[in-house]
Amino acid sequence: MLQLNVSKLTSAGPSSLLELRPGEQGILDRLDLPAEVSRRLMELGFLPGSPVVAARSAPGGDPCVFRVDGAEIAVRRETAARLMLR
């Protein structure tokens, strides 16, 4: 009898900033946003390869605050969902 075992080759960790829990860190991979929005976020420190830590969110959950490059920056949930992690 042939048995097939399929396992995930990638980790089951968060795939976007939105999925990070407070205190968790991820490494930014890419920004899936329009050029002008990406450019502004990169000016604020959201650069591919940079570590980003989830800090907190507003009582309603929007916006979310992240620590990047020594600063705390609030971004909307819809934007955080398009900042992809490695």
TAZIMO-V90243 format. One line per field, one symbol per residue. ss: DSSP state (@ for helix, = for strand, . for the rest). burial: + if it has 16 or more other ideal C-beta (glycine too) atoms within 10 Angstrom, else -. A space follows every 50 residues. Layout:
ss=???
burial=???
This chain:
ss=...............=@@@.....=======...@@@@@@@@@....... =======......=====..=====.@@@@..===.
burial=-------------+-+++-+-----+-+--+-+----+--+---++---- -++++-+-----++++++----+-+---+++++++-
